């Protein structure tokens, strides 16, 4: 009898202590990723077209605009390397898997970490500040990076599950002005997206869920942020106007 009770307790503890795998995460209350996504080749072409347009743009004019924009943005934000026009770009982790291969952020979104970078997340704390930036290479199998501003660690990631539906930290689109590329979010903020991303914005719809990140690449002065569209599984660079 005692042996049977011991086995029951042991098995219960063993199950309780097992690390949560990606397959075991509850998906019912979270926004699915890429339920309207275009094929990968088409998405890569959109990003390539954007890069070509940026390279062909007037470099001198863009540098002047970036210098002026950075002066304005940096008055309001303390980060010297990364600037943002919306405080929603600053995230924090609420859970890291036992192996460090998944990270859950405060909005409920779950990110799959590159196996080579997983060890970097094992010391992350809920008090750490995390930002999301695009991955440098459009040909990489990972679209984004999570940057821990406290530890300096950068890990390549893909969005695995979207934020919690109607969650406290979840943002979504309430209206879109396609002509002027203006995105209106549920918190009242109005975003002006880059002219380079017209084709991307044209695929977005009201009620799409978005995650706010930071643009650390081309034209980051005039377009310091990114909006990641969870439903389309793509992103556009831009700035929050109000």
TAHU-V689234 format. One record per backbone hydrogen bond with DSSP energy under -0.5 kcal/mol. CO is the residue of the C=O (numbers start at 0). NH is the residue of the N-H. Records with the same first field share a line. If there is no record, write none. Layout:
BEGIN
CO->NH / NH
END
This chain:
BEGIN
0->4
1->5
2->6
3->7
4->8
5->9
6->10
7->11
8->12
9->13
10->14
11->15
12->16
13->17
14->17
18->20
20->23
21->24
26->29
28->164
30->161
31->34
33->36
38->42
39->43
40->44
41->45
42->46
43->47
44->48
45->49
46->50
47->51
48->52
49->53
50->54
51->55
52->56
53->56
56->58
57->61
58->62
59->63
60->64
61->65
62->66
63->67
64->68
65->69
66->70
67->71
68->72
69->73
71->74 / 75
72->75 / 76
85->88
86->89
88->90
90->129
91->105
94->103
96->99
100->112
101->96
102->110
103->93 / 94
104->107
106->163
108->104
109->159 / 160
110->102 / 112
111->157
113->116 / 117
116->119
117->120
118->121
120->123
124->127
127->129
128->148 / 149
129->90
130->146
131->213
132->144
135->137
136->139
142->134
143->156
144->132 / 146
145->147 / 154
146->130 / 148
147->151
152->147
154->145
155->113
156->143
157->111 / 159
160->109
162->30
163->166
166->169
170->209
171->185
172->206
174->183
175->177
176->180 / 181
180->192
181->176
182->184 / 190
183->173 / 174
184->187
188->184
189->240 / 241
190->182 / 192
191->238
193->196
194->197
196->200
197->201
199->202
200->203
204->207
207->172
208->229 / 230
209->170
210->227
212->225
213->133 / 215
216->219
218->222
223->214
224->237
225->212 / 227
226->228 / 235
227->210 / 229
228->232 / 233
229->33
230->35
233->228
235->226
236->193
237->224
238->191 / 240
END
